Amino acid sequence: SNCNCMYGTATKTMASNPKLLISFLLITITPNASSFQADRPAARHVKSTPWRTSASTSYRSRHIIVAATENGDDDDKTMSDVDEYRNPTTAFLSNFMQKDNANEIKIDPLANINFNAPKSPKLPLETLAATLDAQLYEKEWFVTGQVNPIYFDDAFQFQDPDVKLTGIEEYARGVLKIFDQDTSRAQIISSVVNSTVANTITVTWRLSGRVSIGPKGLPIKPYICYTDFTVDEDSGLVVFQEDRFDIPGWDILLSALFPFLIGKVTKEPAPEVEPRVVKMPAVGAGAKKGGIFDGLFQQLGL
């Protein structure tokens, strides 16, 4: 009975302290991690690069966990280089990433993207915001990886409190790897010029679906994300991206592991997103088709 009493007290204590509960869970499942690592390469590629800081680093960020191998085989084409794991929880969870079946014929899902395509000419910030809004609404590249690289600088950087990475292709392959492509959605609510942060476009969107962690994946309780694109004043290209969200990381993890806690210990799911009509700006439409003068010709009626 003393054991039951102690167990009950410990359970109540952890329930009242979600971070303590998560720590307990990680310690409990660590000995079983090898069962998920049997097919993983021993080494992870981590690059050391200089990094900028963002004015919005005080916000919490969406967890994107990506990994890359150093074995030089074709797996490198479907995984992403991580510059740095910024906390031990993220590094630990990366051990549970699902690995592709080595016997399957591999088709690169991003083969349709020319990551070396010429960059878009500089657009007015409002036009760029509307262009990104239309393309994101259609392609949902925050989860699919189907980015349009012409709007991103070659030195593009992404970071949140968990992960840093460099390169738009690395980012695209990272989100493609982490999110289940059959169920994940990035429903765009709005993309607007930020009125308080200079040269910044802020995208508001709803994330849902599953992440490819563990043998069956983990469900994502729908929540709202905020993506800040920093645009270079001279080139007009996106040089930096930071993601924030409206719930803390422990809420996301507890909701995934223990769905019965949703609405009790954790927050309710974000409401559904109402469909809206999104139109591609004329100049943006020209850039999307690859002809830098197409938008001008359309405006002239040619």
Buried (B, 14 or more C-beta within 10 A) or exposed (E): EEEEEEEEEEEEEBBEEBEBBBBBBBEEBEEEEEEBEEEBBEEBBBBEEEEEEBEBEEBBBBBBBBBBBEEEEEBBEBBBBBBBBBEEBBBBBBBBBBBEEEEEEEEEBBEEBEBEEEBBBBBEBEBBBBBBBBBBBEBBBBBBBBBBBBBBBEBBBBBBBBBBBBBBBBBBBBBBBBBBBEBBBBBBBEBBBBEEBEBBBBBBBBBBBBBBBBEEBBBBBBBBBBBBBBBBEEEBBBBBBBBBBBBBBBBBBBBBBBEEBBEEBBBEBBEEBEEEEBEBBBBBBBBBEEEBEBBEEEEEEE
